Every structure is written in structure tokens, then in C-alpha cells.
Amino acid sequence: MKRNHSSGGPDYRPETLALGYGYDPFLSEGAIKPPVFLTSTFQFRSAADGKRFFELAYGLGEPKGDENPGLIYSRLNNPNLQIFEERMAAFDQTEAAAVFASGMAAIASTVLALTRPGDVIVSSAPVYGGTHYLFKNILPRYGIEVRFVPAGDDAPAAMARVADECGPERVRMLFLETPANPSITLTDIQAVARLARRLSTDRERPVVTAVDNTFLGPVFQRPASSGADLVIYSATKFIGGHSDLIAGVVSGGQALMNEILEIRAILGTMANPFTGWMLLRSLETLSVRMHRQAKSALKLAQMLARHSKVRRVMHPSLLEPGSNQHDILERQCSGPGALISFEVDGGEQAAFKVLDSFEICSLAVSLGGTETLVEHPMTMTHADVPPDELELLGVSPGLIRISVGLEHLTDLKRDIRQALEKI
């Protein structure tokens, strides 16, 4: 299957491409699904082929026409990974994608590929705890400075001020996590991308806009359509979707992806072939799962917003029409997703009481699986972030995050109600 229709019309929809794009059954004995290519190395038909494959793999020669690098070694390329990458690029409406051993491997490899000592990354906050640790504690060891600004309506202007303060010529990347984890705050991708282009004037190394799209993508948000250069995922979450694998993905323009792929090949941060095969399995049902989860999350957010023991609820469906946040949602998202954060009175003690009382929801970190997961951001996923910083960003001791799964909505409602009654 090709990406576009033979009639010359628009590309096939991602849900269709996820079932056939990038794979020829007759190269695998007619198997309707790709086999698992559990091999470390691939045999060449001739020495000349081996030479040519390495020329293309290491950028020693330019491809001729539609020529693709041949298979060499699974640290460089593997059919399971390549098929998945082509389908992810189609979902994101980008030129290329790369799959990694984890979401953090994807972020770290991207940063190492594109930044140098003396560069500055300006990031929205809050971000996932692992990302925060990388930015705050690891990158400074290599001379890469990271400056944080609060996610939300003022983030683009705040990023511009930070760029002026540290020197616009030093800024290399504007990093967003939208919706933010776990505050569910939205940031305007188009506005940040415009800032990146403004900062890139007359520069050999343009400023890159990178968006962690784990919470809504690739179904409900496609950052490349809003001007982002790179789209990043923890594919462990919704893309994998079954809490049975660890993986990450980056997609974007071919030139940037070539730099990232070079780092991936040398550092060896790619996913393994079996994980690639499992991701292909999951991608086929991604849209169906995410729509079902979002539908349930909408009802649960409405229920929580009416509950007497809940102080506040954060879910995109509850944004006030006419507000800046609602306007961002309408412009860059096609749905609200399945993540809900809500705050109970009584701080950590009350939150722990609720978390320990669930009967269906599983007390565990991560998100996007088929099961509903609940956790305490301040002491779990964001434990490395100082509590006073978190509170300034709307992450309080009483905050609980729910990733809504595929259980029956009636049972989830009952479980949440009975857990809240324990406080």
C-alpha cells in the first residue's frame, strides 16, 4: 500500500495506513501481518550491495531516485522498526520517524543530536519528571542550559523574554509538553513555532520547535500541522497502549531526522525488533482505543466536577468557552483525550486515602494503557521536582492523575465515587 491513493486524491487516512502501509506481504511468503524479524544482521546478495548499503547508511553517498538503504544490522535498520516508523510518520503527517527504546531515549537522543555546549533549550513546565531530571540535572553537565517557563497562555511571550535574557543566538530548541503533565495546561504550538522562526533569522542552525505529544497524539493532536519541527512520544503510553512494552518515537522533517538517526545508530538507543512488531500490533487499534477512552474521560471529568469532595478538575473538556485555553484547544486539538487531574481537600493524606481505596483503577504510574491508572504526581512521577515549584505550576499535594482505560464507564464511575467517600 502506498501513502496516497492512485487516483491522485488526498493521502489515505492514518487509520487505514496503520493496517497496510510500508509492508509488502509477498516479500514475506504472503503473510498478511509482518513477521517478527528477530535477527541481528542481514545477508547481502553481493559485496557491491554491502558497499552501497553502508554508503547510504552513513551518508557517504546520495540515494538515486527512490533508492532506500538496504538492510544491514538491526542497530541501523530492521523491517519491524521501519514499517512502524513509516506508519507513524503517516499518522503525524511528517516526512520520517524513528523509534527508540523508551520515551526518554527519544528525548535524550534528540537533544544530543541537535544541541551543543553553550546552547539553550527553553522548555514549558511542568513536564514529565524524567524529562525534568534530564533538563535540570544531566544536560548542564555537558554545557547545555535549560530554562523553564510556565505552560499556558503566556508561555510563548515568556519564552521570548528568556531568549532575550540569555541571548537569542544561543537558543537552539523550544520544547513543549502540551497538554502539560500533570496539570493538563495547553500551550499554543503555532505561537511557539512562530517565535522559533523569528529567532532563526540569518542562522546556520535554526531554532527547533519540539513537542512532546504523548497525551493527545497522534489521534487528537498533530503538532506538525501547527508548525512544530519535531513530534516526540513515549510510545509506551497510548501508542503501545497495553502496558506491555517500553518505547519512544520522534517524527519530523527528513533533514532533522537524519541528524537524530545518526545519534541513534551510534548510541544504540533504538527499540528492538520484537518491540517494533508489538507497536505495529498496537497502532492498528490506536484510534479506536483513544476515542473510546476519551469518551469515558469526558463523562468522568463532568462527574468529578460536580462532586462535593473535589476542589477542582483539570480536563480540556471543562475549559471555559471564550477563554484562551479553550481557543487553543479548538485550534490545535480534535479531542480532549483521556487524562484527568483532580484535587481533593486534605492534601497528601486525603489523596493517598483515595488512591488506596480504588478497587478497579490500578495504583500505578504511566498512562495510556487499556486499564485505568491512578497516581500521585507530587510524590511519584514528579518526585524529583521541588514541591514549591510544582505548587506554583498547579500541582498540589492533593492532586491525583487518572489515565482512563477501557473498563465499562458505569463501573469506573462507581469506583471513583466509593474511593472519594473514604475521605
C-alpha positions in Angstrom: 0.0 0.0 0.0 1.2 3.5 -0.9 0.6 6.6 1.3 -1.5 8.3 -1.3 -4.4 7.0 -3.5 -3.7 6.0 -7.1 -6.4 8.5 -8.2 -4.2 11.3 -7.1 -6.5 12.4 -4.4 -5.6 13.0 -0.7 -3.5 10.6 1.3 -5.2 7.6 2.8 -6.3 8.3 6.4 -3.9 7.2 9.2 -6.3 4.6 10.5 -6.1 2.9 7.0 -2.4 3.3 6.6 -1.8 1.7 10.1 -3.1 -1.6 8.6 -1.0 -1.9 5.5 1.3 0.9 4.7 5.0 0.1 4.3 4.6 -3.6 4.1 4.5 -6.0 1.1 3.1 -9.4 2.2 4.7 -11.1 -0.8 8.2 -10.3 0.5 7.3 -12.5 3.5 5.7 -15.5 1.9 2.3 -13.7 1.7 1.9 -13.3 5.4 -0.9 -10.7 5.9 0.9 -9.4 9.0 4.6 -8.6 9.2 6.6 -11.4 10.8 9.0 -10.7 13.7 12.4 -10.2 12.2 14.5 -11.4 15.2 17.9 -11.1 13.6 20.9 -9.1 14.5 22.3 -9.0 10.9 21.2 -9.3 7.3 22.9 -11.1 4.4 24.0 -9.2 1.3 23.4 -10.6 -2.1 26.8 -9.3 -3.2 29.8 -7.3 -1.9 28.7 -4.4 -4.1 25.4 -4.4 -2.4 27.1 -4.3 1.0 29.3 -1.4 0.0 26.3 0.5 -1.3 24.1 -0.1 1.7 26.9 1.3 4.0 27.3 4.3 1.7 23.7 5.2 2.2 23.5 4.3 5.9 26.5 6.5 6.8 25.8 9.4 4.4 28.7 8.6 2.2 26.6 8.8 -0.9 23.3 10.3 -2.0 20.3 7.9 -2.8 19.4 7.7 -6.5 15.7 8.3 -7.2 13.6 6.2 -4.9 16.6 4.1 -3.7 16.4 3.1 0.0 19.2 1.9 2.3 19.3 -1.9 2.3 19.1 -3.9 5.5 22.5 -4.2 7.3 22.2 -4.7 11.0 19.4 -4.2 13.5 21.1 -1.4 15.2 20.9 0.5 12.0 17.6 -0.8 10.4 15.2 -3.6 10.8 11.9 -4.3 8.9 9.7 -4.2 12.0 11.1 -0.8 13.0 11.0 0.6 9.5 7.4 -0.4 8.9 6.3 1.2 12.2 8.3 4.3 11.5 6.7 4.8 8.1 3.2 4.4 9.6 4.0 6.8 12.5 5.2 9.4 10.0 1.9 9.0 8.1 -0.1 9.5 11.4 1.9 12.6 12.3 1.9 13.9 8.7 5.7 14.2 8.7 8.4 13.0 6.4 10.1 10.5 8.6 10.1 8.9 12.1 12.4 7.0 14.4 11.5 4.5 17.1 13.5 4.3 20.3 13.9 2.0 23.3 11.9 4.4 25.5 10.4 7.9 25.5 13.4 9.2 27.5 15.8 7.6 24.9 13.8 9.5 22.2 14.1 12.8 24.1 17.7 12.4 25.1 18.8 11.3 21.6 17.0 14.2 20.0 18.6 16.7 22.4 22.1 15.2 22.0 21.7 15.2 18.2 20.7 18.9 17.9 22.4 20.8 20.8 26.0 21.6 21.6 27.8 23.1 24.6 26.6 26.7 25.1 23.2 26.1 23.6 20.0 26.9 25.4 16.8 25.0 25.5 13.7 26.9 26.6 11.0 24.5 27.9 7.5 24.7 29.1 6.8 23.5 32.7 5.6 21.2 34.1 7.0 18.4 32.1 7.3 14.7 32.8 9.6 14.0 35.7 12.2 12.1 33.7 12.3 15.0 31.2 12.7 17.5 34.0 15.5 15.5 35.5 17.3 15.3 32.2 17.0 19.0 31.6 17.8 20.1 35.2 20.5 17.6 36.2 22.1 15.9 33.2 22.3 18.4 30.3 24.1 21.1 32.4 27.0 18.7 32.8 27.5 19.0 29.1 27.2 22.7 28.9 23.6 22.8 27.7 21.4 25.2 29.6 17.7 24.7 30.1 15.4 27.5 31.1 11.8 26.8 32.2 8.7 28.9 31.7 5.1 28.1 32.9 3.0 26.3 30.3 -0.2 28.0 29.2 -1.4 31.3 27.7 1.8 33.3 28.4 4.3 30.6 27.5 5.2 32.0 24.0 5.8 35.5 25.4 7.8 34.1 28.4 9.9 32.1 26.0 10.7 35.2 24.0 11.7 37.1 27.2 14.0 34.2 28.2 15.6 34.2 24.7 16.3 37.9 25.1 17.8 37.4 28.5 20.2 34.6 27.6 20.9 35.8 24.1 18.7 34.8 21.1 21.7 33.4 19.3 22.2 30.8 22.0 18.7 29.4 21.8 18.6 26.1 19.9 15.3 24.4 20.9 11.9 25.4 22.2 10.5 22.3 24.0 6.8 21.9 24.8 4.7 19.4 26.5 1.1 20.1 25.7 -1.2 19.3 27.4 1.3 19.6 30.3 1.9 16.7 32.6 0.1 16.6 35.0 -1.6 20.0 35.0 -3.3 19.4 31.6 -2.4 23.0 30.7 -2.4 23.8 27.0 0.3 25.8 25.2 -0.1 27.4 21.7 2.1 25.4 19.4 1.6 27.8 16.5 2.7 30.8 18.6 5.8 29.0 19.8 6.7 27.8 16.2 6.4 31.5 15.1 8.8 32.5 17.8 11.3 29.8 16.7 11.2 31.1 13.1 11.7 34.7 14.3 14.7 33.6 16.4 16.1 31.6 13.5 16.7 34.6 11.2 20.1 34.5 9.5 21.3 31.5 11.4 23.0 28.3 10.1 21.4 26.3 12.9 17.7 27.3 13.1 15.7 27.1 16.4 13.8 23.8 16.6 10.3 23.5 18.0 9.9 20.1 19.6 6.6 18.9 21.1 6.0 16.0 23.5 2.7 14.8 22.1 2.2 11.8 24.4 -1.0 12.9 26.0 -3.1 13.6 22.9 -1.2 12.3 19.9 -1.3 11.2 17.2 -5.1 11.0 17.2 -6.2 14.2 18.8 -3.3 16.5 18.2 -0.8 16.7 15.3 1.8 19.3 16.2 3.5 19.3 12.7 0.3 20.7 11.3 0.7 23.6 13.8 4.3 24.3 12.8 6.3 22.0 15.1 9.5 20.7 13.7 9.6 17.5 15.8 6.9 15.4 17.4 8.0 13.3 20.4 6.2 10.4 22.2 6.6 8.0 24.9 5.2 5.2 22.8 4.9 3.2 26.0 1.7 5.1 26.5 -1.3 5.3 24.1 0.7 4.1 21.0 1.7 0.9 22.7 -1.5 1.1 24.7 -1.4 -2.2 26.6 1.2 -1.6 29.3 3.4 -4.4 27.9 6.2 -2.5 26.2 8.6 0.4 26.6 9.3 2.6 23.5 9.6 6.1 22.2 9.2 7.8 18.9 10.3 11.0 17.2 9.0 12.2 13.8 9.7 15.3 11.7 11.4 16.6 8.6 13.9 14.4 6.9 16.9 16.7 7.5 16.4 16.9 11.2 15.6 13.2 11.4 18.8 12.3 9.7 20.8 14.0 12.5 18.7 12.2 15.1 19.1 8.8 13.3 22.9 9.3 13.2 22.9 9.6 17.0 20.5 6.7 17.5 22.7 4.4 15.3 25.9 5.3 17.2 24.4 5.3 20.7 22.3 2.3 20.1 19.1 3.8 21.5 16.7 2.1 19.1 13.9 -0.3 20.0 14.4 -4.0 19.5 12.6 -5.8 16.6 10.0 -7.5 18.9 9.0 -4.2 20.4 8.7 -2.9 16.8 6.4 -5.7 16.0 4.3 -5.1 19.1 4.0 -1.4 18.2 2.7 -2.4 14.8 0.0 -4.5 16.5 -1.0 -1.6 18.8 -1.0 1.0 16.1 -3.9 -0.8 14.3 -6.3 -0.1 17.2 -4.9 3.2 18.4 -7.6 5.4 17.0 -10.4 3.1 18.3 -8.9 2.9 21.8 -8.2 6.6 22.2 -11.7 7.6 21.1 -13.3 5.2 23.5 -11.0 6.3 26.4 -11.7 10.0 25.6 -15.4 9.4 25.6 -15.3 7.9 29.1 -12.9 10.5 30.4 -15.3 13.3 29.3 -18.1 11.7 31.4 -15.8 11.1 34.4 -14.5 14.7 34.3 -18.1 16.0 34.4 -18.9 13.7 37.3 -15.8 14.8 39.3 -16.5 18.5 38.6 -19.9 18.0 40.4 -18.5 16.0 43.4 -18.6 17.8 46.7 -15.2 16.4 47.8 -13.3 17.5 44.7 -11.9 21.0 44.8 -11.0 21.3 41.1 -10.8 19.2 38.0 -8.4 19.6 35.1 -9.6 18.2 31.7 -9.7 20.0 28.4 -13.5 19.4 28.0 -14.1 21.6 31.1 -12.3 24.7 29.7 -14.5 27.8 29.6 -15.6 28.7 26.1 -14.1 32.0 25.1 -11.0 31.6 27.3 -7.6 31.5 25.8 -7.2 27.8 26.8 -10.4 26.9 25.1 -9.3 28.8 22.0 -6.0 26.8 21.9 -8.0 23.5 22.3 -10.3 24.4 19.4 -7.4 25.4 17.1 -4.9 22.6 17.7 -6.8 19.6 19.1 -9.5 17.4 17.7 -10.4 15.9 21.1 -9.8 16.3 24.8 -8.0 13.0 25.5 -8.2 10.6 28.4 -6.1 12.2 31.1 -7.8 13.9 34.1 -6.2 15.5 37.1 -8.3 16.4 40.1 -7.6 17.9 43.5 -9.2 16.8 46.8 -9.2 18.7 50.1 -6.9 17.4 52.7 -3.6 17.4 50.9 -1.4 14.3 50.5 -3.1 12.4 53.3 -6.5 12.6 51.7 -5.1 11.9 48.2 -3.4 8.8 49.5 -6.6 7.6 51.2 -8.4 7.9 47.8 -5.7 6.2 45.9 -5.6 3.3 48.4 -9.4 2.8 48.1 -9.8 2.2 44.4 -11.0 -1.3 43.5 -10.9 -1.1 39.7 -8.4 1.7 39.0 -4.9 0.5 39.4 -2.5 2.5 41.5 0.5 2.7 39.2 2.4 5.3 37.2 2.4 5.5 33.4 -0.7 6.2 31.3 -2.5 5.4 28.1 -3.0 1.7 28.7 -6.1 -0.3 28.3 -6.6 -0.3 32.1 -7.4 2.8 34.2 -4.3 4.0 36.1 -4.2 6.4 39.1 -1.2 8.1 40.7 0.0 10.9 42.9 2.2 13.2 40.7 3.9 15.2 43.5 5.4 12.1 45.2 5.6 9.7 42.2 6.1 10.8 38.6 7.3 14.3 39.5 9.1 13.5 42.8 12.3 15.0 41.5 10.7 18.4 41.1 10.8 20.6 44.2 7.3 20.8 45.8 7.3 24.6 45.9 8.0 24.6 42.1 5.2 22.2 41.5 2.7 24.1 43.5 3.4 27.3 41.5 2.6 25.2 38.4 -0.7 24.0 39.9 0.5 20.6 41.1 -0.6 20.3 44.7 -0.3 17.6 47.4 -4.0 16.8 46.9 -3.7 16.3 43.2 -4.5 12.9 41.7 -4.0 12.0 38.0 -6.2 9.4 36.2 -5.5 7.8 32.9 -8.9 6.5 31.8 -8.9 3.0 30.3 -11.4 0.7 28.5 -13.4 -0.6 31.5 -17.1 0.0 31.5 -18.0 3.6 32.3 -20.6 2.6 34.9 -18.0 0.6 36.8 -15.4 3.4 36.7 -17.9 5.9 38.0 -18.9 3.7 40.9 -15.2 3.0 41.7 -14.3 6.7 41.8 -17.4 7.6 43.9 -16.7 4.9 46.5 -13.0 5.9 46.7 -13.9 9.6 47.3 -16.3 8.6 50.0 -13.4 7.3 52.1 -12.3 10.9 52.9 
